[in-house]
Amino acid sequence: MHYFTYMLKSVSPGTKKTYVGYTNDIRKRLIKHNSNTGAKSTKGYKWEVIYFKKFKNKHEAMSFEYKLKNNRYLRNQILNKS
């Protein structure tokens, strides 16, 4: 089974939020975020996937998620490309 680290951008009017997470099914996870049953910090907003990276296992995806969450420069690069 493959895992993904992904980055979302809020498409709700007047917001400039991003969110980083990991999953084994990006489509299902995006549906959860957009139906307010995803992560607490994503509730009340509508999201679109602006980046994802595929990994062979959960550990690799979680490690990259941690790096991406803590690297504001990389997050801004991804955001500016979207």
N, C-alpha and C positions, 0 to 999 in steps of 0.2 A: 504494500500500500504506500502511496506517495502522500506527502504532506506539503503544504504551501505556507509561506509567509506572505501576507498581503497588506496593502495599504489602501485605506479608503479616504475619500474626500467628501465632505458634506456638500450636498447640492441644495440644501435648504436656504431660502433667501436670507441674506444678512449674516451668514455664518462663514467662518474661515477655519473649520476644524478638520483635523485628520485623525485617523485611528489606525493602529498597527496591530495585527493579530496573526494567529496561525490556525490552520484547519486542514482537514483531509478532503473537504468539498466546498470550494469557494462559492459556488452558486447557492447552495443551501445556507451557508453562513451569511451571505449578503441578504437573503430573504429574511433571516432571523433579525439581522440588524435593522432592516427597513420595516419590520413589523413590531419593533420595540420589545423583542424577546432575546436580543443579543446582549452584549456587554452593557453594564449600567451606564457607562459614559456615552454610549451611542443612542440612548433612548431620546425620542423627541425630534430626531433629525432624519433626513433621507440621505442615503449614501450611494456612491458609485466607486467601483474598484478602479484605482489608477495605477496599481502596480502589483505584481505577484511574482514569486520565485518558487520553483519546484525543488523539493528535497526528497532524498531516498528514505528518510526516517523522521520520526517526530522530534528526536533530540536535535538534529541539525536545523530543523525548522524553528524550534524554540530558541536555539542559540542565535540564529540570525534575527529572529523577532526582537530579542533582547538588544542586540547591536543596533538595529534600526530604530527602536524606541528611544535609545539613548544617544543617537547621532543626529542631532538637529540639522547639521549641514547636509547629510545624505537625504534626510526627509524633505528638506527644502529643494534639493536638486530634483527629486522625483516629482514633487508638487509643481515645480516650474516647467517640467516637461509635459505635464498632462494638459 
